[in-house]
Amino acid sequence: MVKILTALALVSFTALSACNTVAGAGADIRAGGEAIEDSAQTVKSNTY
């Protein structure tokens, strides 16, 4: 029973940390996209 609870705890902690990592990656990708969009708007406004 202890082994099952230990395994369940390890799986839970791994799943929770993976969600955190994916959320952080999503935020980084969004920030990168916003930076590209801002740069494109700057170029566009300087071109016309």
C-alpha positions as CSV (number, residue, x, y, z in Angstrom):
1,M,0.0,0.0,0.0
2,V,2.9,2.4,0.8
3,K,4.4,1.7,-2.6
4,I,1.2,2.5,-4.3
5,L,0.8,5.8,-2.4
6,T,4.4,6.7,-3.1
7,A,4.0,6.0,-6.8
8,L,0.7,8.0,-6.9
9,A,2.4,11.0,-5.1
10,L,5.3,10.9,-7.6
11,V,3.0,10.8,-10.6
12,S,1.0,13.7,-9.1
13,F,4.0,15.9,-8.5
14,T,5.3,15.2,-12.0
15,A,2.0,16.0,-13.6
16,L,1.8,19.3,-11.6
17,S,5.3,20.4,-12.5
18,A,4.7,19.5,-16.2
19,C,1.6,21.8,-16.2
20,N,3.7,24.6,-14.7
21,T,6.4,24.1,-17.4
22,V,3.8,24.1,-20.2
23,A,2.1,27.2,-18.8
24,G,5.5,29.0,-18.6
25,A,6.4,28.0,-22.2
26,G,3.0,29.3,-23.4
27,A,3.7,32.6,-21.7
28,D,7.1,32.8,-23.2
29,I,5.8,32.0,-26.7
30,R,3.0,34.6,-26.3
31,A,5.6,37.3,-25.2
32,G,7.8,36.5,-28.2
33,G,4.8,36.8,-30.5
34,E,3.9,40.2,-29.0
35,A,7.4,41.4,-29.5
36,I,7.4,40.3,-33.1
37,E,4.0,42.0,-33.6
38,D,5.3,45.2,-32.0
39,S,8.4,45.2,-34.3
40,A,6.2,44.6,-37.4
41,Q,4.0,47.6,-36.4
42,T,7.0,49.8,-35.9
43,V,8.4,48.9,-39.3
44,K,5.0,49.3,-40.9
45,S,4.6,52.8,-39.4
46,N,8.1,53.9,-40.4
47,T,7.6,52.6,-44.0
48,Y,4.3,54.4,-44.8
